[in-house]
């Protein structure tokens, strides 16, 4: 007989599980919303920067299109 025949495991006590800060779904949705917020903040910021740096339209000296010819396009 081997040396492990008389081996009896001791009773194992598990520590109670601590409550989670947030569930996986709440954490995932929070990260998703924060990512979307940063994405749209970047888009709006880029629009505002480009809009502030753009010149007047149409440029001075450019001929105006005839409204009657282009209204029914």
Residue pairs with C-beta under 8 A, 6 or more apart in sequence:
21 27
22 30
58 64
